[in-house]
Amino acid sequence: MFTQIAAHLYPLPKGTQFRAFILILHMAFAQHLGRFLAGHGRGGWRIVASRFTWELPQTLLGLGAGTVALLVFNVDAVGHRDAVVVIKGWRKQRGWGGICFGSVIIGDERIAPTLNNRLYMHEFGHVLQSRASGPIYLFKYGIPSVLSARGRGIHGHHPVERDANARAYIYFSRQTSFTTWPIDYNPLPMPGKRLRLHWWEFLPPIFPLRQLWIALRDRHGRPQS
């Protein structure tokens, strides 16, 4: 975004460059903001109600993170699919991957909100985790995923990542245009190794202490064998 702004500013007199910078930044931001905000009203009434009640913590994070991404990322596009908002962009490096905040997915130049896009399908698996786990999502799935991405293990083999792949595979394989699951890129869990949700995980002090302990324990990976 900022390289595009600089190109517009170069021929202007110095006295008007700052005002032009603010104007162009506002236009670039507004170009995507409407689609970003409109995406939060997409989906059936159950999904929208869940987004602003059951999943409220990650919805608020998604609104904040998405707004920041629109301001500081080189945003190529903002799209919608399956009642989620997909922001395609990067800041300093391409190929950085993706991240999910409830119903907001932010991904690199490889992502597109289309069936059979492997990065999108994986990140949508995290959306399904959010819809299932609600208020404990950030502790059961979000924090462990972030710690794993910064750990020494193979991030894609972490139980949270494999579970997201399994959920996405079940969801997308039922659609008529689905082709083949990219098993090498999005590995599935070993038989019987899915992450299960239990009712008692929602009870304090089990939540959030147990989830935080598991996140720290598995941050460098946990083999599934």
N, C-alpha and C positions, 0 to 999 in steps of 0.2 A: 504493500500500500504506500509506504513512505517514499519508495523510489519513484512511483508514479506521480506522487505529489511534487517531488523535487523536480521532475521533468516539466511539470506545469509552471513551476515557480521560476525556473532559470531565466527566461527572457523578461521577467517583470522588473521594474525599478525596485531598488532596495526598500524604499519607503512603504511599498504596498505588499511586500512579500509575506509579512506576518498575517495581515488580514486575509490575503489569498490562501495562505496555508490553513487558517481556521475554516474558511469557506469550503475549500476542497475536502478537508477532513470531514466536515459535517455532511457534505454530499455523499462521500464514500460510505460513511457510517449509516446515513439514512437509507441508502440504496438497499442495504441488507436488513436493517432493523425491522422494517414492516413484516417481512417474511419470517424473520426470527420470532417476533412476538406472536404473529398469527398462528404459527405452528403449535403454540401452547393451547390453542382451542380446538385442535384437530383430534379426531378419534370419537368413539361413541361416548355416551354420557358416563358410563362406568369408568372408562379410562381417564376422562377429564376430571371426574370427581376424585378418583384415586390420586391423580397428579397433585391436587391441591389439598389433600387430606392425608391419606395413607403414606404418600411419597413426598410430603411437603419439604423435609430437609434437603433432599437431593434436587427437588424442583427449584428451590431458592438458590442453591449452589449453581444449578444449570443456568438460571437467569443471569446470575452474576458472572459466571465464567464465560457464557456466550457473549454477553455484552462486552467484556474485556477483550475477547477474541476478535470481535468486530472492530474494535478500536486499534489493536496493536498487531494483529496478524495480517499477513498478505492473504486476504480472503478471496478465493476464486468464485465461490458460489454458496448459497444457502438453499437447501432443498428439504423436501418432506417425503416421508414414506412411513407406513405402518404407525402413524400417529406419533412420530418423533421428528425433531428438527436436526438436520445434518449440516454442520458448518465445515466446509472444505477450505483448509488454509494452513499456513505455517508461519513461523516467525524468523528464526535464524537458520534452520536447517530443514531440508526436505526429508521425507522418509522417516519421520519421527514416530509414526504410528497413529494411535487414536486414544481417546478417553471418553468416558460416558458419565454424564451427570443426570440420572433419572431419564427424562425424555429429551435430553440434549446430547448429541454426539458431535465431538470435534475431532476431525481426522485430517491426515496429510493429503498430498496430491493424489494418492491412489484411491481415496474413498469416493463413492458415489451412492446415493440412495436408490440402488437398483438391486433386484434379485440377482444372485450369483456373484455379486461383488464381495470378495472374501473378507476384506477389512470391515465393510459395513455389516455383513452378517455376524461377524464375531462381536463387534461392538453392540449390535442389537441383542445379542445374548445377555449382555450386562443390563440392557433395558428390561428384559424379561426377569432377570434377578431382582431388579428394583421393584417391579410390579408384584412379585411374589413375596418379597421380604419387607417392603415398606420401611418402617422407622429404623430397622436394624441394618438396612442395606449398606450404609457407609462403613459400618464396623465389620459386618460379616463378609462383604465382597469388595467394597471400594478401597478401604485402607490396605487390606492384604494385597490387592492388585497393585496399588501404587508402590508399596514396599518391595513387592516381588520385582517390579520393573527396575528398581534401583538396586536390587540384590545381586548376588553372584550366580544364582542359578539360571536355568533356562526359563524365561518368563512365560512362554507359551505352554509350558508343561505344568505350571502351577495349578493346583486343584481348582482355584477360582476361575482360571482361564479355561480349563477343560470343561468345567461345569457350564460356563457361558456358551461354549461351543455346542455342548449337548442340547441345551435349551434352544439355541438358534437352529440347530439341525432338525429337531422335532418340528419347530415352527415352520421353517421354510420348505422342508421336504414335502409338506402337504400341498404346496402351491404348484399349479399346473406347469409353469415354465421353469421350475427348478431343474437343474441339470445334475451336477455331481458335487458332493461336499468336498472341499479342498483339505483333505485329511492331513497332508504334509504341512500345510500352513496353519490350519486350525485343528490340532489334535483333539480327539475325543477322549473321555475318561475310560480307564480300564473297566471291565465288567465289575459291577458292584462298588465302584469308587466314586459315584456321584456325591456331591455335597447335598445333604438333606437338610431341610428346615424342620425344626422341632418346636412345639408350642412353648416349651420351657425356656427356649433361647430368648424370648421376649421379656422374661421376668428379671427385674433387678434383684440382686446385684450380678446375676449371671450375665445380663446385658448391662454394660458393655465389657465387663472385665474378661469374660471368657473369650469373646471375639478378639479383643486386643491381644490377649496372650497367644492365641493361635496365629494372629497376624505376625507377631514378632517371632514366634517359633518357626514359621514356614517362610520367612522372608527370603531365604536363600534357596528355597525349593524343598519339596518333599516328594520323594520318589513314589510312583504309583505302580506297584508290582504285586 
